[in-house]
Amino acid sequence: MVQDLVRTSMRRNIVPVSFLLALLLGTLQPFIGPTVESAEQIRAAIPAPQRDSWWMERHDRTVSRIRQGPVDLLFIGDSITQGWEEDGRPVWDQYYAGRRAMNLGYNSDQTDNVLWRLQHGELDGITPKLAVVMIGTNNSAMREDPPENTTAGIQAILTTLRTRLPGTRILLLAIFPRGLTNDDPLRRVNEAVNARLPSLAVQRQVFFLNINRRFLDADGRLSAEIMPDALHPSALGYRIWAEGMEEMIRRLLGE
């Protein structure tokens, strides 16, 4: 009878392994987050090059130019930034040619592509006064990253810049509006990213600026005169861009 009582007591105190595992995962969940979401965030923030040959050729040319120095002003982004070399060229020549500016914009770049470039020579040997960053619309459109993941990628870019260029100020721009109206799905995703960006402007090195209203009419519509494909600026669009941030540029350059 004594043995029966001991066995009963032991059975009452045995905790099923499945219960312990569930308890452990529940405790760790706030730290590890959902498995799928964590993987997506890692993808947006892990450096990765584009695979097209033109992209690596442009990168090689950019690194060669940077090695010639000096560079005081960087523009970092995707095709919208690369467009300073095309429709934006007259405005670039007016505002930035005399400021020893360098264009680090690449067509179709997402945050992870920018990270790769910055870690493979595009910041080597230079000490710019200011870096202008505008990136993220391709995360939303090409990979359909949710806003929090795109923000994580932008945060990684800022961390890289602050670490590699501790004396450089950073002007972080809101992702420009895209689509014809406020109801455009991709514009809404980008605006959700933009809502998170002011929190990244910290420690007197990163400054946030949103000039998006300058591109839109009173009802939030985007005209073909400013962005013909509802994404990339025209010559007028680049002028609006330059004029919208000129005061901030002057202040951050110490002019």
BELNORMO-V857064 format. One record per residue. OMEGA is omega in whole degrees, 0 to 359 (* if undefined). NEAR is the number of other ideal C-beta (glycine too) atoms within 8 Angstrom. Layout:
# BELNORMO-V857064
[[OMEGA/NEAR] [OMEGA/NEAR]]
This chain:
# BELNORMO-V857064
[[178/4] [179/5] [178/6] [179/7] [180/8] [180/8] [179/8] [179/8] [180/8] [180/8] [181/7] [185/6] [177/6] [179/6] [181/6] [179/6] [181/6] [178/6] [179/8] [180/9] [179/8] [179/8] [180/8] [180/8] [178/8] [179/7] [184/6] [187/8] [180/8] [183/5] [184/5] [179/7] [179/8] [186/5] [183/7] [181/6] [180/11] [179/10] [179/8] [179/11] [178/11] [181/8] [181/10] [187/17] [178/12] [183/8] [178/9] [179/7] [164/11] [186/9] [180/4] [184/6] [181/5] [184/6] [180/14] [176/10] [177/8] [178/9] [180/14] [178/8] [180/8] [179/13] [178/12] [178/8] [181/8] [180/15] [179/8] [179/5] [342/7] [179/6] [179/11] [187/10] [178/16] [168/12] [187/14] [180/14] [185/13] [183/15] [178/11] [176/13] [178/13] [181/13] [172/13] [180/14] [184/9] [181/7] [182/10] [187/13] [180/9] [180/7] [177/13] [181/14] [180/8] [189/8] [194/10] [183/12] [180/8] [181/4] [180/9] [184/8] [180/12] [182/12] [176/10] [176/13] [182/16] [178/15] [175/8] [181/11] [169/14] [186/16] [182/15] [177/13] [177/14] [179/16] [180/16] [182/11] [182/15] [181/14] [181/8] [167/10] [186/9] [174/11] [187/11] [171/8] [179/5] [178/10] [182/7] [176/12] [187/10] [172/14] [177/14] [185/13] [172/14] [187/13] [173/17] [184/14] [178/14] [172/12] [182/15] [189/15] [188/8] [181/8] [180/8] [176/6] [172/12] [186/9] [183/12] [180/9] [176/14] [178/15] [177/12] [177/11] [178/18] [177/16] [179/10] [177/12] [179/15] [178/13] [178/8] [180/12] [182/14] [180/12] [184/7] [183/8] [186/12] [180/7] [183/4] [173/13] [184/10] [174/14] [180/14] [181/14] [170/13] [175/11] [184/11] [177/13] [175/10] [184/13] [188/11] [187/6] [178/10] [182/7] [180/7] [185/11] [181/7] [175/11] [180/13] [176/10] [180/11] [178/15] [175/8] [173/9] [182/15] [180/11] [181/8] [189/11] [180/13] [180/7] [179/6] [180/13] [189/9] [169/7] [172/5] [177/3] [181/9] [182/12] [183/10] [178/11] [177/10] [180/8] [190/12] [181/10] [180/6] [182/8] [191/13] [172/11] [186/6] [181/4] [179/7] [180/9] [180/8] [185/13] [177/7] [179/6] [182/6] [176/11] [188/15] [179/7] [181/5] [178/10] [185/7] [182/11] [167/16] [175/11] [177/10] [179/9] [178/13] [176/15] [177/9] [178/13] [183/12] [181/12] [183/8] [181/8] [185/13] [180/9] [179/6] [178/10] [180/13] [182/8] [183/8] [175/11] [181/11] [181/5] [*/4]]
